[in-house]
Amino acid sequence: MEPIKGRHPKERIPVAFVVPRYGLMGGAESVVFEMAERIARMDPFRVHVLAHRWKAGGAPIEFHKIPVIRFPRPLQPLSFAYFADRWIRRHPHVLIHSHERILQMDLFTFHGIPHRTWIRNVRKKPLGLFDWATAEMESRGMGHPRLKYVLAVSSLVKTALLRSYPFPESRVCVLHPGISLKRFAALNRDACRGEVRKRHGLKPSDTVLLFVGMNFDIKRLDLVMEGMAEALKHKPDVPWKLLVAGKGNPRSFEALAKRLGILERVVFSGPVTPVEPYYLAADLFVMPSWMDTFGMAVLEAMAAGLPVVITPTVGAGDLVETGRHGFILSESPTPEALGAVLRKLADPRLREVMGKNARKKAAALSWENVVDRLARLYRDIALEKGRPPAAGNCAL
């Protein structure tokens, strides 16, 4: 990598990741952790993390505590943005990559859709004071002249963002989260299959449909059950079983399974750690969410070699080609439509081919590949520091 003009060859490019919680459980938090830990080990970068709470990894990172006023609740996004801004103003030469809504930054990763859109169109409720404060910080950050590029975790997010903000499309780039392939390569599929199935009373001959999620309603577990029941009407000889891994209240879904006549075919495991053996123990993955701006579980399933069944409102659909890596249903699929797809996937040969294709697709999104692309963008921003960004796309 050639040196930055105007910068001593041995001088590192300072980069600060901004996120309220670092190294702790959560989708965005885990993404930031994977990025920062890897960037910190690369030349020519020196990494800072601005966070309220953190759990350090092993990389050489400097942490800076950002206070948060927790009560009243609307002060949480306001106070984090304000105190982060104080640090940023004192360090004008640091490249700021924020994963949170703050007042100014060079690079902003959008993990969700614009907050006003989320509340009004998805949650379908009016904005409260907390929502107003969150949306206001988002709007100010998006309108700040310092902002050079916005990274969207999926095309779905990019489209929603451009509908809300007059930001140049050429500087809104899709950068999907990465996956650590070692998480799966280090495990023995047959051993995981035997252990997990035995633990939950599943037979080696069962065709196991896996559902992973922390919100059963938004991810439409009810539709998954109804679709499996439909598939059984036409192929009663297929030993379908549904393994539900994640946090949620199973009572209403158990009642639904009973009404559908599939109660003995549904297993709730609760939250599981590690989750990798569950992917390796399954035969296919289904997540027909109402809204998932990306959906890491989809990428994890693909990395484990599973065909996936999702809806267009799952951002990870960017990676899925129907008939090759699995199936993308309609936005509001019927149980009959899902059942028809499951009947196709009853064929183990089709699942094997799709699973191999899915694993190959996921391999292109290794964290090493994702972070290499991010490092090139940091370098471009460092070259542009102090002047408007160059015309054209952000070369991702």
C-alpha positions in Angstrom: 0.0 0.0 0.0 1.6 3.3 -1.1 1.8 6.1 1.4 -0.8 8.8 1.7 0.3 12.1 0.1 1.3 14.6 2.7 1.6 11.9 5.4 4.9 10.4 6.6 5.1 6.8 5.4 5.3 5.5 9.0 2.5 7.6 10.2 -0.7 5.7 10.8 -4.2 6.8 9.6 -6.3 7.4 12.8 -9.8 5.9 12.5 -12.5 6.0 15.2 -15.4 3.7 15.3 -18.4 5.1 17.1 -21.0 2.8 18.6 -22.7 2.9 22.1 -21.7 -0.7 22.9 -18.6 -2.5 21.6 -17.9 -6.2 21.8 -21.2 -6.9 23.5 -24.2 -8.9 22.2 -26.1 -7.4 19.3 -26.2 -7.3 15.5 -24.6 -3.9 14.9 -22.3 -4.3 17.9 -20.9 -7.6 16.6 -20.3 -6.1 13.1 -18.4 -3.1 14.5 -16.3 -5.5 16.7 -15.3 -7.7 13.7 -14.4 -4.6 11.6 -12.5 -2.7 14.2 -10.5 -5.8 15.5 -9.3 -6.5 11.9 -8.6 -2.9 10.9 -6.6 -2.4 14.0 -4.2 -5.1 12.9 -3.7 -3.6 9.5 -1.2 -1.1 8.2 -1.5 1.9 8.1 -4.3 2.3 10.6 -4.5 3.3 14.3 -7.9 2.5 15.7 -10.0 4.3 18.4 -13.4 3.2 19.7 -15.8 5.8 21.1 -18.4 3.9 23.2 -20.3 4.0 26.4 -19.6 0.4 27.2 -17.2 -2.0 25.8 -15.6 -5.4 26.0 -12.2 -5.3 24.5 -10.9 -7.9 22.1 -7.2 -8.7 21.5 -6.5 -5.9 18.9 -4.5 -2.8 19.7 -7.4 -0.4 20.1 -7.7 2.8 22.2 -11.1 3.1 24.0 -12.7 6.4 24.9 -15.8 6.5 27.1 -18.8 8.5 25.8 -21.2 9.4 28.6 -24.9 8.8 28.2 -27.7 10.4 30.1 -30.2 7.6 30.6 -33.2 9.5 32.0 -35.4 10.8 30.7 -35.1 8.4 27.7 -35.1 11.0 24.9 -31.8 12.3 26.3 -30.1 9.0 25.5 -29.5 9.6 21.7 -29.0 13.3 22.3 -26.4 12.9 25.0 -24.4 10.2 23.2 -24.3 12.4 20.0 -23.4 15.5 22.0 -20.5 13.9 24.0 -19.2 12.0 21.0 -19.2 15.4 19.1 -17.0 17.0 21.8 -14.4 14.3 21.3 -14.6 14.5 17.6 -14.1 18.3 17.6 -11.0 17.9 19.7 -9.6 15.4 17.2 -10.3 16.9 13.8 -7.7 14.8 11.9 -9.3 11.4 13.0 -11.4 9.7 10.3 -14.8 9.1 12.0 -16.7 5.9 11.0 -20.0 6.0 13.0 -22.4 3.1 13.4 -24.7 5.4 15.5 -26.7 8.5 14.8 -24.3 11.4 15.7 -23.8 15.0 14.6 -20.8 14.7 12.3 -18.7 11.9 10.8 -16.8 11.0 7.6 -18.5 7.7 7.1 -21.9 6.4 8.4 -23.0 2.8 8.3 -26.7 2.4 8.2 -27.7 -0.9 9.9 -31.4 -0.1 9.7 -33.8 2.0 7.7 -34.3 5.7 8.5 -35.9 6.0 11.9 -38.9 8.0 10.9 -39.7 5.4 8.2 -39.2 2.5 10.7 -41.6 4.0 13.2 -44.3 5.2 10.8 -44.2 2.4 8.2 -43.0 -0.7 10.0 -44.0 0.0 13.7 -47.1 2.0 12.4 -47.2 4.4 15.3 -46.6 8.1 15.7 -43.1 9.4 16.8 -42.7 9.8 20.5 -40.1 12.1 22.1 -37.4 9.3 22.0 -38.1 8.7 18.4 -38.0 12.4 17.6 -34.6 12.7 19.3 -33.3 9.7 17.4 -34.6 10.9 14.1 -33.3 14.4 14.7 -29.7 13.2 15.3 -29.9 11.0 12.2 -31.1 14.0 10.1 -28.4 16.3 11.4 -25.6 13.7 10.7 -26.9 13.0 7.2 -27.0 16.7 6.5 -23.5 17.5 7.8 -21.1 18.7 5.1 -18.3 16.5 6.6 -20.2 13.2 5.6 -18.5 11.7 2.6 -20.0 8.3 2.2 -22.9 6.3 3.6 -22.6 2.5 3.8 -25.9 0.6 3.7 -25.9 -3.0 4.9 -28.2 -4.0 2.0 -29.9 -2.7 -1.1 -33.1 -2.6 0.9 -31.5 -0.1 3.3 -30.0 1.9 0.5 -33.4 2.3 -1.3 -35.1 3.4 2.0 -32.3 5.9 2.8 -32.4 7.5 -0.7 -36.2 7.9 -0.3 -35.7 9.9 2.9 -32.5 11.9 2.2 -31.3 14.0 -0.8 -27.8 12.4 -0.5 -25.9 11.7 -3.7 -26.6 8.1 -4.7 -23.0 7.7 -6.0 -21.9 8.1 -2.4 -24.3 5.6 -0.9 -22.7 2.1 -1.1 -23.8 -1.3 -0.1 -21.4 -3.1 2.1 -22.8 -6.3 3.5 -21.7 -7.6 6.9 -19.1 -10.4 6.7 -19.0 -13.9 8.1 -16.2 -15.8 9.8 -16.0 -19.1 7.8 -13.8 -20.6 10.5 -16.8 -20.7 12.8 -18.2 -23.6 10.7 -15.0 -25.1 9.2 -13.7 -25.9 12.7 -16.8 -28.1 13.4 -17.6 -31.6 12.2 -21.0 -31.6 10.5 -21.8 -35.3 11.2 -20.9 -34.8 14.9 -23.0 -31.7 15.2 -25.9 -33.3 13.4 -25.8 -36.3 15.8 -25.4 -34.3 19.0 -28.0 -31.6 18.3 -30.6 -34.0 17.0 -30.2 -36.3 20.0 -30.5 -33.4 22.4 -33.8 -32.4 21.0 -35.3 -35.8 20.2 -34.9 -35.5 16.4 -34.1 -38.6 14.3 -31.2 -38.8 11.9 -33.8 -39.4 9.1 -35.8 -36.3 9.9 -35.8 -33.4 7.5 -35.1 -30.5 9.8 -36.3 -27.0 8.9 -34.4 -24.4 11.0 -35.7 -21.1 12.2 -33.4 -18.8 14.1 -34.6 -15.5 15.5 -35.2 -13.3 18.6 -38.6 -12.0 17.5 -41.0 -14.7 16.5 -43.7 -12.3 15.3 -41.6 -10.1 13.0 -39.8 -13.1 11.5 -43.2 -14.8 10.9 -42.8 -18.1 12.7 -46.5 -18.5 12.3 -46.1 -18.6 8.5 -43.3 -21.1 8.8 -45.6 -23.4 10.8 -48.5 -22.9 8.4 -46.2 -23.6 5.4 -44.9 -26.8 6.9 -48.5 -27.9 7.6 -49.4 -27.2 3.9 -46.3 -29.2 2.7 -47.4 -32.1 4.8 -50.9 -32.2 3.3 -49.3 -32.9 -0.1 -46.2 -34.9 1.1 -47.3 -36.6 4.3 -44.4 -39.1 4.0 -41.7 -36.4 4.4 -40.5 -36.5 8.0 -40.6 -32.7 8.4 -39.5 -31.3 11.8 -39.2 -27.6 12.7 -36.4 -26.6 15.1 -36.9 -23.1 16.5 -33.8 -21.6 18.0 -34.0 -18.2 19.7 -35.6 -16.1 22.4 -39.4 -15.7 22.3 -42.6 -16.8 24.0 -43.5 -20.2 22.5 -47.0 -20.5 24.1 -49.1 -19.0 21.3 -47.0 -20.7 18.7 -47.4 -24.1 20.4 -51.1 -23.5 20.4 -50.9 -22.7 16.7 -48.9 -25.9 16.1 -51.6 -27.9 18.0 -54.4 -26.4 15.8 -52.4 -27.2 12.7 -51.8 -30.8 13.9 -48.0 -30.5 13.9 -47.2 -30.0 17.6 -45.2 -33.2 17.8 -43.1 -31.9 14.8 -42.1 -28.6 16.4 -39.2 -28.2 18.8 -38.3 -25.0 20.7 -34.7 -25.0 21.9 -34.7 -21.5 23.3 -31.6 -19.3 22.9 -28.5 -21.4 22.0 -24.8 -20.6 22.3 -22.9 -21.5 20.2 -25.5 -21.5 17.4 -23.2 -22.9 14.7 -23.9 -26.6 15.5 -27.6 -26.0 15.0 -27.1 -24.8 11.4 -24.9 -27.8 10.7 -27.6 -30.1 12.2 -30.4 -28.8 9.9 -31.3 -29.4 6.3 -32.7 -26.0 5.3 -33.3 -22.6 6.8 -36.5 -20.5 6.6 -37.0 -16.8 7.7 -39.9 -15.1 5.9 -39.5 -11.8 8.0 -41.8 -8.8 7.7 -38.7 -6.7 7.8 -35.0 -7.5 8.3 -32.6 -4.8 7.1 -30.0 -7.6 6.6 -30.5 -10.8 8.6 -27.2 -12.3 9.8 -28.9 -15.6 10.3 -29.4 -15.9 6.6 -25.7 -15.5 5.9 -24.8 -17.9 8.7 -27.1 -20.5 7.3 -25.5 -20.1 3.8 -22.1 -20.4 5.3 -23.2 -23.6 6.9 -24.2 -24.9 3.5 -28.0 -24.6 3.9 -30.5 -23.6 1.2 -32.4 -20.6 2.5 -36.1 -19.5 2.1 -36.7 -15.8 2.7 -38.9 -12.8 1.6 -37.9 -9.7 -0.4 -38.1 -7.7 2.9 -35.0 -9.5 4.1 -31.8 -7.5 3.2 -29.7 -10.6 2.8 -31.8 -11.3 -0.2 -29.1 -9.4 -2.1 -27.1 -12.7 -1.8 -29.8 -15.1 -2.8 -30.8 -16.2 -6.3 -34.0 -18.1 -6.4 -33.4 -21.6 -7.6 -29.7 -21.4 -6.9 -29.1 -20.6 -3.3 -32.7 -21.2 -2.1 -35.9 -19.3 -2.7 -37.2 -15.7 -2.3 -40.9 -15.8 -1.8 -43.3 -12.9 -2.5 -43.4 -10.0 0.0 -46.6 -11.4 1.5 -46.5 -15.1 0.8 -49.4 -17.5 1.6 -48.9 -20.7 3.5 -49.7 -22.5 0.3 -46.8 -20.7 -1.5 -44.3 -21.6 1.2 -45.6 -25.1 1.4 -45.0 -25.5 -2.4 -41.4 -24.3 -1.9 -40.9 -26.7 1.0 -42.2 -29.6 -1.2 -39.5 -28.8 -3.7 -36.9 -28.8 -1.0 -38.0 -32.2 0.2 -35.6 -33.5 -2.5 -32.2 -34.1 -0.7 -30.3 -33.8 -4.0 -31.7 -30.3 -4.6 -30.9 -29.3 -1.1 -27.3 -30.5 -1.5 -26.8 -28.5 -4.7 -28.3 -25.4 -3.4 -26.4 -25.8 -0.1 -23.1 -25.9 -1.9 -24.0 -22.9 -4.0 -25.0 -21.0 -0.8 -21.7 -21.9 0.9 -19.7 -20.6 -2.1 -21.7 -17.4 -2.1 -21.1 -16.8 1.6 -17.4 -17.4 1.2 -17.1 -14.3 -0.9 -18.3 -12.3 2.2 -15.6 -13.5 4.5 -14.6 -10.8 7.0 -11.2 -10.6 5.4 -12.8 -9.6 2.0 -15.2 -7.1 3.6 -12.5 -5.4 5.7 -10.1 -5.2 2.7 -12.8 -3.2 0.9 -13.4 -1.0 3.9 -9.7 -0.3 4.3 -9.5 0.8 0.7 -12.3 3.2 1.4 -10.6 4.6 4.5 -7.5 5.2 2.4 -9.5 7.0 -0.2 -11.2 9.2 2.5 -7.8 10.0 4.0 -6.6 11.1 0.6 -9.7 13.4 0.2 -9.5 14.8 3.7 -10.1 18.5 3.6 -11.7 18.5 0.2 -14.9 17.3 -1.4 -15.0 13.6 -2.3 -14.1 12.6 -5.8 -16.9 12.1 -8.3 -18.2 8.6 -8.9 -18.9 5.6 -6.7 -17.1 4.8 -3.5 -15.3 1.9 -5.2 -16.9 -0.9 -3.1 
